[in-house]
């Protein structure tokens, strides 16, 4: 009997959400950037796999912050290059 582990259930892993096209457009215009200027995350990252994100999706990561209360980070999903 195999049990799958959901990494998002761990207390130390922040919430991950796939952003809609409209949310991405708002984000890019607010900061006057392109998706290529966003930090990257590989498509084989465990949290990315759990939420079902695909290459070129933008992920919103929501963390608890001691100073700000809540911090949001954004990542562009990219394919891991072959070795």
C-alpha positions in Angstrom: 0.0 0.0 0.0 1.6 3.3 -1.1 0.6 6.6 0.4 1.3 9.8 -1.6 2.8 12.7 0.3 1.4 16.1 -0.4 4.2 18.6 0.3 1.7 21.4 0.7 0.4 19.8 3.8 3.7 20.4 5.6 3.7 23.4 8.1 6.9 24.8 6.6 5.7 24.9 3.0 3.9 28.1 2.0 0.7 28.2 -0.1 1.2 27.9 -3.9 -1.4 29.1 -6.4 -1.5 29.1 -10.2 -2.3 32.7 -11.3 -4.9 33.4 -14.0 -3.9 35.2 -17.2 -5.7 38.3 -15.9 -3.8 38.2 -12.6 -0.5 37.8 -14.4 -1.3 40.7 -16.7 -2.0 42.9 -13.7 1.2 41.8 -12.0 3.4 42.5 -15.0 1.8 46.0 -15.6 2.0 46.9 -11.9 5.8 46.2 -11.8 6.4 47.1 -15.5 8.2 43.8 -16.2 7.9 40.7 -18.5 7.4 37.1 -17.4 11.0 36.4 -18.3 12.1 38.9 -15.6 10.3 36.9 -12.9 12.3 34.5 -10.7 12.1 30.9 -12.0 11.0 27.6 -10.5 11.5 24.2 -12.3 8.5 22.2 -13.4 9.6 19.2 -11.4 9.6 21.1 -8.1 7.4 19.1 -5.7 5.0 22.0 -4.9 4.7 22.9 -8.5 3.8 19.2 -9.4 1.2 19.0 -6.6 -0.7 22.1 -7.8 -0.6 20.9 -11.4 1.3 23.9 -12.8 2.8 23.6 -16.3 5.7 25.3 -18.1 5.0 29.1 -18.6 2.5 29.3 -15.7 3.1 31.9 -13.1 2.9 30.8 -9.5 2.0 33.0 -6.5 3.6 31.9 -3.2 2.0 33.2 -0.1 4.1 33.1 3.1 3.6 34.3 6.6 5.9 37.1 7.5 6.9 38.3 11.0 7.3 41.9 9.8 4.7 42.3 7.0 2.2 39.7 8.2 2.0 38.2 4.7 4.5 38.2 1.9 3.8 37.2 -1.7 6.4 36.0 -4.2 5.9 35.1 -7.9 7.7 32.5 -9.9 7.7 31.5 -13.6 7.6 27.8 -14.2 10.3 26.6 -16.5 11.4 23.2 -17.8 14.5 21.8 -16.2 17.3 21.5 -18.7 18.6 18.0 -19.4 22.1 17.2 -18.1 
